[in-house]
Amino acid sequence: MINSIENVAVTGGTHGNELTGVYLVKHWLSHPEEVKRPSFLTELHFSNPSAIDEIRRYVDQDLNRQFNIEDLNNPDLRGREQQRAKYLNELLGPKENPRIDFVIDMHTTTTNMGTSLIFNSGDPLEVGMAFYIKQHMPDAALFYNPSDRLQDNFLRSMGRLGGLVIEVGPIAQGLLNYQVYSDVQTAVMHALDYLELRNTGQDIPLPQKMEGYRFLKKIPLPENAEGEIDAMIHPNLQNKDYQAINPGDPLFITLAGETIPYDGEQTVYGAFINEAAYYDRHIGLSLMEKIQISLEGQHS
């Protein structure tokens, strides 16, 4: 079998205050044998050195929102992260025909999401990798966020054949926690093992379907007339990522203590509930629907 994967990038520090990925890249640069696989080359990259140095999510703009094709080709975008995205496009890309075949981007969250495997296409390569990791880490959640690769603005989309975001929490920004560190490390090892098995034509027994979640939309925190946050996540919902939210369930509670219920008509599931990193955009949570994810790409 001809190898379809030749170059893999493992990236950390896309957000400079998510130290787990940063320190895993540091560790693997000192112990490259851990990420080495015979059939492909594994590259290690610090995504956003300026933000890492300042232990900040970003300096000017969120780097993980700068990778759609129009922005990469727009010379007028000159912020720190916009310029960094253009550099990474030269290093890993160009996006229209990337040098890198697959990107594994390491992230952490302040929310109670455990290990989440975030992928954006129904391609059997991406789905199969997520299934393979979940087989070895049964508590991991499959998070499907469909998008076109060229229009996708996440770093993961720089892979010619796709990418995977490994998101683990809860952990506070700017901290290390060994359990979170270990979970990210383990997931990356399984991802690399999967690519090696696939490259070398070995049998990878996977189920045809697994339960997972499809992203629907982000829900803003309520604001007052001046555009200031005037409510927060309701205590009944706090830390309840991937649990059902039914019509009428408490969603927010105002500063005055008034409950604001979920006013949708269908049962949904929350993710990134009360994510600290989203307060700059006044985002309270994401809503998901539970689906059966198919290895062949027909998710329902």
Residue pairs with C-beta under 8 A, 6 or more apart in sequence:
1 199
1 200
1 201
3 39
3 40
3 199
3 200
4 101
4 161
4 198
4 199
5 39
5 40
5 101
5 102
5 161
5 195
5 198
5 199
6 40
6 41
6 101
7 40
7 41
7 43
7 99
7 100
7 101
8 40
8 41
8 42
8 43
8 100
8 101
8 102
8 103
8 104
8 192
8 195
9 42
9 43
9 44
9 45
9 92
9 100
9 102
9 103
9 104
9 158
9 159
10 25
10 28
10 35
10 42
10 43
10 44
10 45
10 104
10 106
10 188
10 192
11 21
11 25
11 44
11 45
11 46
11 47
11 103
11 104
11 105
11 106
11 155
12 18
12 20
12 21
12 22
12 23
12 24
12 25
12 44
12 45
12 46
12 47
12 105
12 106
13 21
13 22
13 25
13 46
13 47
13 48
13 49
13 51
13 52
14 21
14 47
14 48
14 63
14 64
14 105
14 106
14 107
14 155
15 48
15 51
15 57
15 58
15 62
15 63
15 64
15 107
15 277
16 22
16 48
16 50
16 51
16 52
16 53
16 54
16 55
16 56
16 57
16 58
16 59
17 51
17 55
17 56
17 57
17 173
17 174
18 57
18 106
18 107
18 108
18 173
19 55
19 108
19 174
19 175
19 176
20 106
20 108
20 168
20 171
20 176
20 177
20 180
20 181
20 184
21 105
21 106
21 107
21 108
21 184
22 46
22 52
23 176
23 181
24 106
24 181
24 184
24 185
24 188
25 44
25 45
25 46
25 106
27 34
28 34
28 35
28 44
29 44
32 42
32 44
34 189
35 42
35 44
35 188
35 192
36 42
37 192
37 193
37 195
37 196
37 199
38 196
38 200
39 195
39 196
39 199
39 200
40 101
40 195
40 196
40 199
42 192
43 100
45 88
45 91
45 92
46 52
47 63
47 84
47 88
47 105
47 155
48 58
48 59
48 63
48 81
48 84
50 59
50 80
50 84
51 57
51 58
51 59
51 63
51 81
55 174
57 173
57 277
58 80
58 81
59 79
59 80
59 81
60 79
60 80
60 81
60 82
61 79
61 80
61 81
61 82
62 81
63 81
63 84
63 85
63 155
64 105
64 153
64 154
64 155
65 153
65 154
66 72
66 77
66 81
66 82
66 84
66 85
66 153
67 85
67 88
67 89
67 95
67 152
67 153
67 154
67 155
67 157
67 158
68 150
68 151
68 152
68 153
69 95
69 96
69 150
69 151
71 77
71 82
71 85
71 153
72 85
72 86
72 89
72 93
72 94
72 95
77 83
77 86
88 155
88 158
89 95
89 158
92 98
92 99
92 100
92 103
92 158
92 159
93 99
93 100
93 158
95 150
95 157
95 158
96 150
97 160
98 158
98 159
98 160
99 160
100 158
100 159
100 160
101 159
101 160
101 161
102 125
102 159
102 160
102 161
102 162
102 163
102 164
102 195
103 155
103 156
103 157
103 158
103 159
103 162
103 163
103 164
104 156
104 163
104 164
104 166
104 188
104 191
104 192
105 154
105 155
105 156
105 163
105 164
105 165
105 166
106 166
106 184
106 188
107 165
107 166
107 167
107 168
108 167
108 168
108 169
108 171
108 180
108 184
109 116
109 167
109 168
109 169
109 170
109 171
109 272
109 275
109 277
110 169
110 170
110 171
110 172
110 173
110 274
110 275
110 276
110 277
111 169
111 170
111 239
111 241
111 271
111 272
111 273
111 274
111 275
112 169
112 170
112 239
112 240
112 241
112 273
113 141
113 167
113 168
113 169
113 170
113 241
113 242
113 271
113 272
114 139
114 140
114 141
114 168
114 169
114 183
114 241
114 242
115 137
115 139
115 140
115 141
115 166
115 167
115 168
115 183
115 184
115 187
116 140
116 141
116 143
116 165
116 166
116 167
116 168
116 271
117 129
117 130
117 133
117 134
117 140
117 141
117 142
117 143
117 164
117 165
117 166
117 167
117 187
118 143
118 145
118 156
118 164
118 165
118 166
118 167
119 126
119 127
119 129
119 130
119 142
119 143
119 144
119 145
119 162
119 163
119 164
119 165
120 126
120 144
120 145
120 146
120 147
120 149
120 152
120 154
120 156
120 157
120 162
120 163
121 127
121 146
121 147
121 149
121 162
121 297
122 146
122 294
122 296
122 297
122 298
122 299
123 161
123 162
123 297
124 295
124 296
124 297
125 161
125 162
125 198
126 162
126 163
126 164
127 293
127 294
127 295
127 297
128 194
128 198
128 204
128 206
128 295
129 164
129 191
129 194
129 195
130 142
130 164
130 210
130 212
130 293
131 142
131 206
131 207
131 210
131 295
132 190
132 191
132 193
132 194
132 204
132 206
133 140
133 187
133 190
133 191
133 194
134 140
134 142
134 210
135 206
136 186
136 190
137 183
137 186
137 187
137 190
140 187
141 212
141 213
141 242
142 210
142 211
142 212
142 213
142 293
143 167
143 212
143 213
143 215
143 271
143 288
144 212
144 213
144 214
144 215
144 291
144 293
144 299
145 214
145 215
146 214
146 215
147 157
149 157
149 162
150 157
154 163
154 165
155 163
156 162
156 163
156 164
156 165
157 163
164 191
166 184
166 187
166 188
166 191
168 180
168 183
168 184
168 187
169 180
170 239
171 177
171 180
172 276
173 276
173 277
194 204
197 204
198 204
206 295
207 295
208 294
208 295
208 296
209 292
209 293
209 294
209 295
210 292
210 293
211 290
211 291
211 292
211 293
212 290
212 291
212 292
212 293
212 299
213 242
213 269
213 271
213 288
213 289
213 290
213 291
214 288
214 289
214 291
214 299
215 271
215 286
215 287
215 288
216 268
216 286
216 287
216 288
216 289
217 286
217 287
218 278
218 283
218 285
218 286
218 287
219 251
219 283
219 284
219 285
219 286
219 287
220 281
220 282
220 283
220 284
221 229
221 231
221 232
221 252
221 279
221 282
221 283
221 284
222 229
222 230
222 231
222 252
222 254
222 260
223 229
223 230
223 282
224 230
229 279
229 282
230 254
230 255
231 252
231 253
231 254
231 255
231 260
232 252
232 253
232 255
232 274
232 284
233 251
233 252
233 253
233 273
233 274
233 284
233 285
234 250
234 251
234 252
234 253
234 259
234 260
235 253
236 249
236 250
237 245
237 249
237 250
237 251
237 270
237 273
237 285
238 273
238 274
239 273
240 270
240 273
241 270
241 271
241 272
241 273
242 269
242 270
242 271
242 288
243 269
243 270
244 267
244 268
244 269
245 251
245 262
245 267
245 268
245 269
245 270
245 287
246 262
246 267
247 261
247 262
247 263
247 264
247 265
247 266
247 267
248 261
248 262
249 261
249 262
250 259
250 260
250 261
250 262
251 260
251 261
251 262
251 284
252 259
252 260
252 284
253 259
253 260
254 260
262 268
264 287
266 289
268 287
268 288
268 289
269 287
269 288
269 289
269 290
270 285
270 286
270 287
270 288
271 285
271 286
271 287
271 288
272 278
272 283
272 285
272 286
273 284
273 285
274 284
274 285
275 283
275 285
278 284
291 299
291 300
292 299
292 300
293 299
294 300
